């Protein structure tokens, strides 16, 4: 069939189709959508978005617009640079170097070099490649309910989403321990058991000839449901990985850029420094850019053996976007905002949970927080109620999500410009949704 003879729907026929029909006919039916009745979002500003019917929603979900939807500083930085030049890094450009210097200044030594990429997936792929070449090993440790991207390599170590690729033979999935709500004695037992599992996984990789190249983890353990690991767990795992000759890769796509409130980067909350840190989504506030932060030694070793070049990564425009994000964060004190507002939200969520047998734990840190929901009769995970609450809040004009092994943790992760008034509105709507739920179940 040629272009000239291909049968295409007439324009008037396309107009008569629903947007959903047109999406299925082009993108297909398998690309996931939120909510039973999908939302068509047409505009956004700050922490608010607007649908095609003109209804406004408080966005308590999206971390991609890190400093707010359509942030004017980021928008202007991108537009101004686009009007000048946009090209790749085989040419010198001061804006790219300015951004690299500013970004690296926010990391602890010896993390002092950056590879720019286009996305978090690409960053994780590159970090794994660096680790394999450095160690000469291929074995990888991963959480048993996680997601780090959608390349072939990453699909083979994905445990938290449905993928056809089987878990790689060189991959060992470990259960991340959760200390939330446990007594001191129980936390100690859980820590011992979890570290024993790590030891067994490393030994298995070594026995089968893979060795250990790296562990890849999200410091917030967000896909897992915002787990609270026992004190000392990450530090002990880091020591074991290094002792086995492997590298530590911290995926900071979710936990980085001040999201946890107490620190700029999630791994800093554990007092450890990874060998590689991967960045993505929030980095350019919606403009595609990612990165791998590492040491000069690892960058030199990789660079001497590979001609690494990436057309769009680290372009002047993506660098302008990234620099604007950091400038807005600094000028508006968004790290401190996440810390102080996060404490307020945690207290309010704890008040909602008090006496409510449906809420097992308040989870998260800073401006990434959640409620773990269970069946009040037997305390088993309750994904049905969790989904019902997300749908109810959508009707109230509040957008949130759900995460966790059983999808029973409400996921609340707003742009960093979220303020006290926004938080109060969210808490009130959540309270009303919980009360409505109790009335229906009664």
N, C-alpha and C positions, 0 to 999 in steps of 0.2 A: 504494500500500500504506500503510495507516495503522499507527500504533503498536499499535493493538488487534489487528490481524490479522497483523502481521509474525510470521514464524516464527522463533523463537529456540531454540537448543539447550537441552534440559533440563539442569538443574544436574548430574545424574549423568553425562550425556554429556560435559559440559565436563571433569569430573573425570577421565574416562577418556582424554581427549586428553593428549598430551604438551604440556609448556609451549611447545616449539618449534612444534607444530601450532597451538596457540592464538595464538601470536605472529604466525605467517604469516596466519592467518585474520583478524587484526585489524590489525596494523601493516603486514602485507604481507611479501613475500619479499625485498625489495630493500634493506631497512635492514641495513647491514653488521654482522657479528659477528666477534669474534676467535676464532681456533683452529678446527681441523677439527671438533672436538666442542665447541660453545660452553659457556662456564662460566656457571652461575647463581650469582652472588655475592649473599649474603644479609646479610653483616655485615662491618664493618671497624673497625680501631682502629690508629691510628698508621700504620705502614708495612705492616700485615698486613691481608689480607682473608680471608674464609671463604666456602666454597661451600655449596650446599644439603646436601651429604653430610658436612659438618663438617671438610673438609680446609682447612688454612690455606696461604696463599700469600704470599710476600714480594712486595710490589707495587713493582716497579722500572719502572713505566710511567706511572702517573697523576700528572699535575701539577695536576689540578683541586683535590684535597684538599691544598693547598699546604703547610699545616702539620700534615698528618696526617688520616687518616680519623677522623671523629667526634671531632674535637678538642674537649675539654671546654670550653675557654675560648670558642671560637667558638659551640659548641652552646648554652652558657648565655647568651651575649650575644644570640643570635637569640631564644631562648625568652623571656628577660626582656623584650626589646623588644616581642615579639609580645603579651605579656600587658598591655602598656601601650597602644601605638597603632602602627598602620602605615598610612601614607597617602602622598600624593604631595607634590612639592616646591612646590606652589602655596600651601602653608602653611609658616610658619617652624618649624624644628625644630633645636635646638642640636646634636643628634647628627649630623645631616647636615653641618653646618658644621664641627664638630669633626673629622670624618673628612676633609673636603675640605682643611682646614688641615694636618692631619698628612700626608696623601698628598702635597700640593704641596711640603711641606718637604723631601721626599726628591728633588726634581728641581732641576736647575741652572737659573739664570736664563737667558733670560727666560721660561721655562715656569712660569707662575704662575696659571693658570686651569684649571678642569676642567668639562667637560660630563659628566654621568653618563648611562650607557646601561644596557641590560639584558644585553648580550653583546658579545663581541669583533666579531662580524659587524656588529652595529649601530654599534659604535664606528668600524670602518673605513668603513662607508657614510657616516657623518656626517663623518668626516675628509675623505673625497673630496669631499663636498658643500661643505665649507668651502673647500677648495683651489680648486674650480672657480669658486666665487663670488668668491674673492679675486683670482684671476688672470685671470678671464674666458676661460680656456682649458679644454679638455676632455681633452687628451692625457694619457695615463698610462704611466709606465714600470713594468714588473713583471718579476720573474724568470721565466725560461722553464720553471721547474718549482716552482710555489708554490701556496699556498692561503691565503686570507685571510677566508673566510666564505661564506655561502650566500644572500645577497640576489641579486637579478637583476643589479645592477651588479657585484657581486663575482664572480658566475658568469661574466660576460663578460670577466673578467680572470684567471680560474682556469686555470692551466696544469699543475698537478700532480695533479689528480683528473679523473675522467671526468665531463663535463657536456655536455649537448646544446647549450647556448648556444655559438655560435661566438665566437672571440676578437673583442672589439670593434674596429671599424675605427679607433677612437681610441686603441687600446692597442698598445704595442710591447713585446714580450718580449725581454729581453736575457739572455744566458748569463752567469751569475755565475762568475768565475774561481776556480779552486781551486789553492792553492799548496802543498797538503800533499805532502810528500815531494819537492818540486822543488829543484833547485839555485838559487843566487842568480841566475845568468844566465837560467835558464829562468823564474824568477818575474818577472824584469824584462820578458821578452818577453811573457809571459802578461798582465801588467798593461797593457802598451802596446796589445796586441790588444784587450783587454776595453774599455779606454777609447775606443778607436777605434769599437767597436761602439756604445757609449753615444752618442758624438757623432753617428753615423749615424742612430741611432734618434730623437734629438732633432731632427735636421735633417729627417728624414722627416715627423715630426709637424707641424713648422712649414711644410714645403712643401705639405702637404695641407690646411692651414688649421685644424688642431686646436690647434696650439700645445702647450705643456707646462703642465699644471696641477700634477702631482705625480709623485714616485716613491714607491712603497709597497714596503717591504722588511722582512723579519724579520732582525734583527741576528745571529741564530744560523744563519740559512739552514738551518733544521731540516728542512723538507720536502725540500729539495734534498739532504740527507744530511750536515748539519753541516759545511758547507764552511769551509775556512780561506782567506779572501781574502788576496791579496798586500798587504803593508804599503802604506798610502796609497790603496788603492782606494776605500774608502768616502768618505774625505776629498775625493778628486778628483771622485767622482761628485756629492757634495754641492755642490761648487763649480760644476760644470757645470749642475746642475739650477737652482741659484739664478741663475746667469748667464743662463739661458734664461727666467727669470721664474717658475719653478715652485717648489713647496714640497716639503719632505722629510717623509714620514710613516714613522715607525718603529713597526712592529707588535710590541709587547713582550708579547704574550700568551704566547709561549713563553720568551722570554729575560729577562723582567722579574722583579721582586720577588726579586732576589738569586740567581736561578738560575745565573748564570755564575760566581758565587763572587768574582770580582775586583771587581765593581761591582754596584750595586743594579739598574741598567738596562743592557741589552745595548749600546745605542748609546754608552754612556760608554766602552766598551772601545776605541772608535775615536777618542775625543777630539773628537767632534762633538756638536752639539745640534740635533736635528730641530726642525721648525716645529710638528709635531703628533706626539704619541705615543698609540698606542691600547692599551688594556688590556682584559682579559677573564678567562677561566676561573679562574685562581688567586686572583683578587682577593677573593672572598668565601668561599673554601675549599669551594666547592660550591653556595653560595647564589648565584643568578644576579645578577650585576652586572658592568658594564663601564664604560669611561670613555675620554674623549679629553682629554689634557692638551695645553694650547696656551698661547699668549701672550695677554696682556690686549688687545693690539691686534687680534688675529684674532678673539677672542671678541666684542669690542665691535663690530667690523665685521659679523660674522655676526648678532649679536643685534639690531642696529639695522635689519636687513633681513628678519629672520625671527622669527616667534613660535615659538620652539622650546620644546616642552613634552613631557614623557614621564612617563606615569602612574606606572610602577613604578620607573623609574631613580632612583637616589639617594634611595630611601625610608629611613625611620628604621631598618628592619630590615636592609636591605642595607648601610647605613652602619655599623650595629653589628657586622655580620659582618666588614666590611672593616677596621674599627678594631681588632677582636680579632685579626685576622690580623697586622696590623702590630705589635701589642703582643706577640704570641707570638714573632714574628721577633726583636724587639728583646730581650725578656727571655731568650730561649734562645740568642741569638747565632747565628742561623741563616745569616746572610750569611757570617760567619767559618767556620761549620761547612762550608758549601758550598765555601769556598775551600780549607780544609785537607784536608777529606775528598776533595775533587775531585782534589787533587794526589796523594793516596795511591792513589786508584782509577786515575788515569792511569798511575802507575808500575806498578801491578799488571797493568793491561791491556797495557802495553808489554812486561812480562815474559812474558805469555801469547803475545804476538805474535812475540816473538823466536824466530827459527828456524822459525816456522810459515808456510809459503808461502801458506796460505789467508787470512791476515790481511794486508791491504795497508797499512792505516793505522788508528791509534787516533785517534778523532775526539771533538770536543766540549770543553766547559769546565765546571768546577764540577760541579754535579749534573745535567748533561745530557751524556751520553757515549755512545760507540758504537764498534763495530768494523766496518771495511769488509772484506767477504769477497769473495774472488775465486777463480776456478779456478786451482789451482796449476800447471796445465800451460801456460796462456797468459795468466794474469792478467786474464782477462775477468770482469766482474761475475757473481756466482753467487747469484741469488735463490733457487734451489732449496735450496741448503745453508743459506742464511739462514733460510728458512722452517722447515727441519727443526730448526734449533737453537732457534727460538722454541717449537716444539712439544715438543722434548725438555726444555727448561727448565721448561715448564709442568708436565710430569709430575714434575719434581723440586721443584715448589713455588715456582717463581720466574717472575713475569710480566714479560715484556719485549715489545718490538714490533720493527718493521722500517720503514725509511724509505729515501729516496733515489730518484733517477731510475730505477734498476733494482731497487729494493727489496732491495738487498744490504748495507745498513748496519744492524747491530743497534742498536735504539733503547732506551736505558736512561735513564729520567728519573723518579726516585722522588720521593715527597714530601720536603720539605726537612728533615724530622725524621729522615731516614736517618742512621744512625750507623756507627761503625767496625765493630761486630759485624755489623750488617746487610751492610756492604760486604764483609767477609771471607766471609760465608756466600754472597753472590752470586758473588764471584770463584771460590770453590771449586766451586760448582755449574756455573759456566760452564766451568771447567777440565775437570771431569768430562764435561760435554756435548761439549766439543771432542775429548777423548780417545775417547769413545764413537763420535763421528762418524768419527774416523780409523780406528777398528777396523772400522766398517761399510764404509767406502769401500775399505779395504785388502782 
